Amino acid sequence: MHGLRHVHGPSAGSRLGHFRIILVAKLAFVIALLALVPYWTGLLSWAVALHAVLVALLLGLGAVALFRHGMATQGSAHDDAHGNAGITIHGAAFYDLVASVMTLGRERRLREAMLGVVRLRPGEAMLDVACGTGTLAIAAAGEVGASGEVVGVDASKEMLERATVRARRAGVVVQFRQGTAQSLSFPDAHFNVVTGTLMLHHISPEARAAFAREARRVLKPGGRLVLIDFGVASGAAKLFGFHSHGGVDPDHAAARLQEIGFADVRVSELGMMGLYAIEAKT
C-alpha cells in the first residue's frame, strides 16, 4: 500500500475531507459486518447484535480522530505543474492497520497476486513508486535476489522510516527515497520494472500522465511498467460508496500509455477486490 497521494478539484482540503469520510465509512461497514457474523450464524441475540453495531459506529468515530492525526495536506511542496495540491499520508502504522482491515487480513495474498503480475526475475532492477510502508518492495527484493535491485519512492518521510525498519527486520536490502511520482530522480534507462500499485486513483489525470512519462524515461529498452488499481465502481460497490473517492478506467489508462509511447499494453483483472492490472513495455 502507498503513501504518495495527489488530488485535483476545487481544493486539497475538500478532497481530503471527502477521502476521510469514505475511508471511515468503509471501516465502519467492514467492522459491522464482522461483528454481525455470529448473529447470522444463530449465535447472537438481536440485543447483542445491535450492541455490536453500536460498537462498530464508535470505532468508526475513533477512526476519524486517529485519521485527523494520520493525514496531512501538503501545499506548495507537492503541487504539480497544474497547481494541484497533494495529500501525503503520514500515519504509517495507522495506514497499515487500515490496509489490513480493508483487505480482511488478506494483504499478503494481495501482495502475492500483485507480484504474480509483475513477474520479476533474479537480477532485475525494480522501482516501486508510492511504496508506502514498503510491503511490495520488500517482497520484491526476495524475488530479484542479491544480484538485483529494488528501490522504493514515497512522498512521506514517516512511511519511508517504517519501510526501512521493515526491510531490516526482513533481512533484505531495499533503497528507500523520498520523492514524487511526477519527478523521479533516477537516470534514464535504469530499471527493468516500474510499479505503481493502488495509487493512480488518488492522482489527477495530469499527474498520471507525468508519472507515465517519467516511468518510460527511467525504464530500460524492453522494460515493463505495471500499474494495479481499482476500476470505476459499479453495482454494490458503487451503492455503498466503496472506492467512490476515485477509480481508474483501465481501458482509458491503457490508451493514454500508448499515446505516451508504451507498447504491448495489456489490461487484465487481478481477481480480487475489483482490481485491474495494466502492463506495458518500452
N, C-alpha and C positions, 0 to 999 in steps of 0.2 A: 504494500500500500504506500500512498505518496503524499509528500508534504508540500510540493510546489503547486500553487493554485493561482490562476489569474481569472478575473471575471470581467464581463463587459456589461454595459447597460447604463441605467441612469446614474448609479453611484456604487462604489465598492461597498459602502455601508449598508445600503438597502439589499444588495445581493447577499452580503454576509448574513444579514438578519434572516433572509429567506432560507438560506442554506442551514442555519441553526435550527429553524423551525422544522424543516423537513427531516433533518437528522434526528432530532428529538422525537418527532412523530414516529419515525421508523423504529427507534429504540423502544419506545413505549409499546408499539404494536407487537414487536417480537417478544418482549418480556411478558406482555399479556397473554400471548398465545402459549408460551411455555408454561406460564402459571396455570392455565386452564386445561392443560393436557390431562392431569389427574382427574379433573371433573369429567372430561369427555370419556374417560375410561371407567366412570362409575365409582370412583374412589373418593370424591368430594361432594359435599352437600352444596346447595345453592348459596348458603350463607358464606361458606368458606371460599367458594369460587368468587363471590362478589368481593370479599376481602382481598383476594389475590389481585383482582383488577385494580382496586384502590391502591394497593402497594405498588403495582406497576406504574400507576399515574404519579405517585410520589417519587418513584425512582426517576421517572421522566423529568419531573421538576428539578430533581437534584442534578440530572444530566445537563439541564440548561445552565445551572450555576457553574458547574465544572467547565462547561464548554465556553462560557464567557472568559474564563481564565486560560483555556486551552487554545483559543483562537485570537488572532490579532490582525487588523487590517494594515497593509503596508501601502504607503502612499508613493511618493515620487521615487523611492528606492527601487520599486519594482514596476513602475509604469512602463508600458511598451510604447512603441512609436506612435500609436494611435491614442495615447493618453489613458489607456485602460488600467486602472489601479488593480493591484494584485492582492490576493489573500494568501498568507503563509500560515500554515498550521504549526504552532509552537509546542502544544501539549503532546509530546511524543508518547508518553505512557498512556494517556487517555485515548489517543488515536489508535494505539494498538488494541486497547480494550474495545473500542467501537468496532474495529475490524473483526475481532473475534466474535462479538455479538452478532454483527450483521451477516457473517458467514456461518452462523450457528456452529461455531467451533471447527469449521472445515477449512480454515485458512491454509493449512498445509496441503490439503487436497487441491485447493485453488492454485496455489503456487506451483504444484507439480503439473497441473494442467497447462499453466502458462509456459513452463519450461518445455513441455512437450511440443508446444507450437514453435518455440524459439529454436529447438534442435541444435543446441550447442555441441561443438566438437572440441576435443582436447587441443590446447594450444591457441585457441581463438581469443581475440580481444573483444570484450563487450562493454558497452556504455549503457547504464540504466539511468534514464532521465526522470527526474522527480522520484527519486528512490525511496523517499520517506525514511523509515527506520531500518531499511536495508534488507528486508526479508528475501526479496527476489535476488538481489545482488549476491548475498551470502550463499544462497543455494546454487547460484550460477558459478561461483568460484569453485565449488566441488565438481562441476561439470567440465570446466576448462582445464582444471588441474594446475600443477605448479608451473607448467610451461605457458599457461595462458595468462590473461589479464582481465580483471573486472574493475570498473570504475563506476561509482555512483554519484550522481549530481542532485542536489536539492537546494532550495532557497532557504530552508530553515536550519540554523545552527544547532538547535536543540534536537532536531531529527537526526542530524548527522552525528552528533555526540552519542546518541543512543545506538545508532547503527554501528559506530566504531566499537563500542563496548560489546555489542552482539557478535561482531566479526571476530573479536579477540577471544571471546568465550567459545566460539565455534571452531577456533583454530585455523581460520582461513585468512588469506591476505586479500583485502579489498581496499582500494583507494576511494576515499570519500571527499568530495569537494563541494564547496558552496557555489551555487550559480543558478541561472535560469535556463529554461528550455529554448528561449529565443536567441540566446547568445552563448554558445558552447565554446569554452576556452580551451580548445584542443586543435592540434594541427590537422590539415587536410589529409584525407585517406589514411586514417589511423586505426579505425575499428572495423572488425568483421561484422559485428552486430550492434545495432542501437535499438533499445526497447523503450517504450512509453506505455505503461500499464495503469489503467484507472485514473488517468489524468486529463485526457482530451476533453471530457465532458465538463471540465472546470475552466477551460481557457477559451478565449474568443476565437472566431474563425481566422482573424488576422494573426493571432498568436500561434494557432495551429499551423498556418502556412509558413510562418517564420521558423518554427521548430522543424518542420519537414525539410526546409531548405538547409538548415544547419545540420540536420541529420545526414542529408545527402552529401554535404561537404565533408564531414568527418568520416564517412564510410569509405572503405577501400573499394576499388572496382569489383563488382560482384558481391558486395556486402549486402546485408539484409537489415531492413527496418521492420520491426514487429510492434504493432500497436494493438492493445487489447482494451476494450471499453464496453460500456453499456450501450445497447441500441436505444432508439427512441421508445419510450414507454408506451405500452398499449394494453388493452384488456384490463385485467385485475390490477396489474402493476400501476397502470395509469389511474385507476379508480382510487387506489389507496395512496397515491402520491409518491410511490417508490420511484426514485431517480428523477423526480419532476424538477429537481434543481438543475438538470442537464441531461442530455442524451446525445448520442452521435449517430447520424445516419451513415452506416458503414459504406454503402454504395457511393454516397456523395463524397465521403472522405477518400475512398479509393480513387475516384475520378480526379480529385484535387492532387493526389500524389502523382498520378500520370501526367497531369498538366505541369507539375514541377519538374518532371524528368525521370521519375522512377519507372521501372519496367517490371513485367511479370507480377502485376498487382493482383492479389487474391483475397477474397473475403470468405470467412468460414465461421460457423457458430462454435463457441467453446464447449457448449453442452451443459452449462450451469450458470445460474444467476442472470440469464438473459445477456450474456457477454458474447461479443463478436471479436474475432481476430482479423486484423488486416496485415498482410505480409507483402512486402515489396522489395525489389532488388535495384541496385545502382547499375 
